[in-house]
Amino acid sequence: MLFSPVEQRESGERSSLRLRTLSLGAGVQSTTLALMAAHGEIGPMPDCAIFADTGWEPGAVYEHLRWLMSPNVLPFPVHVVSAGNIRDEILAAGQGKRWASIPAFTKTVTPAGAEIPVLDEDDDGELIEVGSRSTATETVSIGMIRRQCTTSFKIEPIRRKIRELVGLTRKRSPDYPVVETWIGISCDELIRAKPSFEPWQVKRFPLIEKRMNRLGCLHWLRRHGYPEPPRSACIGCPFHENARWRHMHDHDRESWHDAVEVDNALRNGIRGIRGEVYLHRSCVPLEQADLSTLADHGQLDLFGNECEGMCGV
């Protein structure tokens, strides 16, 4: 636990930390991290864990979270925070309303013979239209919408709760660390481990310290007789690889039909987006997408660049 003022004087240590918290995604890595702390294998013991609920996790994640929060599992409390229901916001976006955008895929088709502007720089270096030209053939452009969902539905709700717990709500932040936040990123996802850019908070990655990867986490859970956690991510996250979509299609039909419904609602009407919008990277309706292993060939795991490493753990 944190040093009390008396313990600090007796030990000769000067610690400014007031709170140690664990970011709990209820997936494999963060579950392992929380249970290892409960076993005393990682310390000092966190004061609490915080789960940010987007409102659109698979049912298995909520069931697993209930187990983690049940008596005699974790020796510290789990706080559940939320910024609303991301599914509702996505559906509203399909009707032209503002949203915290998800990294969905866009497809814009320019037909043959279409007039497109020709741009050049003016004397001030600004791009201006200087003419137009006709396209010789049909062109298809694929893009990805800028991701804001992790910040709005994960990072900010957790940050607000931490500041509340440490007594910083509507107060000026100190210029030294008063909070240590544990994040369950493992060695095979090292690229996702980002430092804190706020001086009042430091991030710690205990699984990396112990050189554990995701498979090592699964082995640890099995050795101790714990259930295997589900993969934690929103039902319709565009970062899903085909294996994840296929597993949902085959084993979680309720979530699959939910994702298909949202995908169809996104197609047109999103503010500021030209063309059609899709949840699947192939830019075809989800129910028509090729979910075979071959279709994943050469595709990097997009979660590797997930903002702040807050999703999917």
Disulfide bonds with the S-S distance in Angstrom:
none
